Amino acid sequence: MFTNVLLTLLVLTVITVGTSRIDFGAANMLIAMFIASIKASLVILFFMHVMWDTAINKIVFLSSFIFLALLFVFTLADQATRRIDHDIHATKSKVDKQWVFKQYPHAAAGKTENH
């Protein structure tokens, strides 16, 4: 049984690598997370023996995944409501070399000195 789970995990790893080579646009992350969640579920169920454990441990594991899903949903909802094209994010300031090395003139000349 564990050999079958191991082979399934290896096949899913090959599928993950294969799908990373194909550009699905914005769905790349969703596909990768879906495959990773299947692999994590297999590891938890079989290799951590949750499949044969008591009901309370199954409830604890399931509730932790529900809270993790809520964390992702609220984080992605917050991310979706932000504007990236705002002027604050798009403005780039020029850096003058004289201003950068004004305080340490030996650094502009390439000298290193311990203070």
N, C-alpha and C positions, 0 to 999 in steps of 0.2 A: 504494500500500500504506500509506504513512504517513497519507494522508488518511483511509483507512478506520479506522486506529487512532485518529486524532484524533477522528473522529466517534463511535467507540465510547467513548472517554474522556468526551466531552461528554454522551453518552446516560447513561453511568454516573454522571456528576455530577448530572444531572437526577434520576436514580433516587435518588441519595443525599439530595438536597434533599427529594424527595417522601416518602421513608421517614422523614426526620427530622420531618416534620409529623404523622406517624401515631404514636400511642402503642402500641408493642408491649411495653411494660413493660420487663422486664430484658433482653429480646432486642434492644432498640434499639442497644446498644453492639456486640453481636455482628454484627448486620446491617451496621452502619456499618464495622466492621473488615473484614468479608468483602468488601464492595464496594471499600474502600480497598486491600485486598491484591490484588484483581484489577486495579485501576488501576495500582498500583505494579508489578505483574508485566508489564503491557503496556508501561509506560514503560521498564522495565529491558530487556525482550526486544527491543523495536523501536527506541526512540529512543537507547538506550545500545549498540545493536548486539550485544548478548549472543547474540542468536539466531544470528548468523553468526560468532561468536567461537570460540576454541579450547575444548577440553573442560576444561582446567584452570581457566579463568576461569568457566565454568559451575559447576564444582564449588565454587569459592570463593564465588560468589554464593549457591548453594544452601545451603552450610554456614552462611553468615552468617544466612540466614533460619531455618535450623534452630535455631541458637543464640538468635536473637531469640524464636522460639516457645518455647524452653525457659525463657527469662527470663520471658515472660508467664505460662507455666504455673506456674512456681514462685512468682511474685509473687501470682497469683490464688489459688493453693492456700494461701499464707500468709494472704492477706486473708480467705479463707473460714473459717479456723480461729480467727479473733479474735472476741471478744465485744464488741460495741459497746454493749450495754445494761448494762455493768458500772457499779457505783456511782461509780467514779472518773470515768467519762466523762459521767455524767448529773448530777453535782452542779454546781450553779451558785452562785457566791458573790456576795453583794451588794457593791456598791462605794459607799462613802460619799464624797460630794463633799468633805467636810471632810478626809478622809484623803488624797484625791488631791492637793488643793491645799495641804496642810499645810506642805509645804516651801517652796512659792513662793506667798505670799499675794497678790502682785500679779497672778498669773495668774488667780486666782479673781475679781478685780475687773475683768478684761478688759484690763488694762494690759500692754503689751509692753515689755520692757526687755532690752537686750543685756548679758550678763554677760561 
